[in-house]
Amino acid sequence: MTDVKSAIRVIVVDDHPMLREGTQALLSRSVGIAVIGSATLHQARLTHGLPDFVGRILGTKSGGMNSDAENAIQFSRSTPGLTSSLIGMRHKEHVQSNLKPASIPIAPFEQWTKLFTQR
C-alpha cells in the first residue's frame, strides 16, 4: 500500500470499470502513486437497487446497513489502492447515513473480488 503522505496523487477517470480498477491497482502497487477517486451523480444512480449479495459480501448487511449508498461507500472504502473517496451530500440525514460504513472494517480483498464473480 502506498504511503499517502509522500505519494503523488491522481484521479483515474474512465468509462470502463475494469480499466479504472486495473490502473488504480497498478499505480498504487507498483509505481507508488496514491489514487484518489470520486463518483459522479450518474454513477450514484447506477447503484440503485443493488442485489442483496453485495451487502453480504461487503459486510454492510451484518453491520446493520442496507442502503445502496452505504454499499457504494463501503465498496469505495474497500477498493484496493483507493486512498480517498469524495462523496457529495446535500442533507444532514445523508451525512449521518453515509458515516455508517466507517463503523465497520473494510471488506477484505478476497471478499471484494467476489463482487465481480457472483450473480
N, C-alpha and C positions, 0 to 999 in steps of 0.2 A: 504494500500500500504506500502511496506517495505521501511524503511529509508536506502537509498543506502550507505551512509557513514558508518553506523555501521553494515551493513548486511554481512553475509557470501555470497560469490558469487559463483555460479555454472553454468555450461553449461549442459543443458539437451539434450541428443542425443539419438534418437531412430527413426526407420523407420516408425513408426506409429504415424501420426499427433495427433490423439486423446489422445494417451498415453503421448506424449510430452506435449501437451497443458494442460492436466489434471494434470500432475506432476508439471508443471510451476505454475499453479493456486494454487495447494495445498501447494507447498513450499513457495510461496510469501505471501499467505493469512494467513495460519495457523502456519507456522513454522518460518516465518520472514527471509527467505533466498531470496536474490535478484537473479533472473535468468538472465543470460546474454546469448543471442542466437547468432548463426551465420548460414548463409546459404551456402551450397556448390554450386559449379558451376552446378552440376547436378540438384539441386533444382531450380536454376535460369532457366534452360532450361524447366523445367516443368511448369513454369508460363507463357510461351509463348502462346499468343492467348487467353487470359482470356476473358470470356464473358463480355459484356457491363455492366451488373448489378453490377459487382464487383466494378467498378469505381464509380457508383452511390451510392452504399452503403458506400464505404469508404470516399466519398467526394472528390475524386480526379477529377472526371468529372467536378463538379461545380467549382473546383479550377483551371481549365484550363489545367489539365494534362490528358494524355491519353496513356502513355506507360505502358507496363506490368511491367517494372522495378519500375516506380513510384507507381503503385498499390501495388507491393510487399513490397516496403519500407513503404508505409502507413499502410499496413496490419501489418507489424512487429512493427511499432511505436504504433499501437493501441492494440496490443495483451496484455491482462491483465497479469500483473506480469512480463512482459519482460522489463527490465530496460535499455537494450542497445542492439543494433543490429550491427553486423560487416558486412560491405559491401565492397567488393574489387572492385576497378576501375582501369582501365588502361589508359584512356584518359581524358584530361581536359574537353571535352564535356560531358563525363559521370558524372564527378563530379558536373558540373553545373546542369545537368538534375536531378541528384539524390538528390540535395539540395532542389528542388521544394517542395516536400511534407512537409518540415519543415515550409512552409509558411501558411499551413492550420492546424486547430486543429486536434487532433487525433480523430478517429471515436469513438462515444460513444459506450459503451459496448453493448447496445441493438442493435445498427446498426451492429457492428462487428459480433455478433452471428447470424445475418440474413444470413451471408455468408454460414453458414452450413445448412440452411434450404431452400434456394432459388435455383431455377434451371433456 
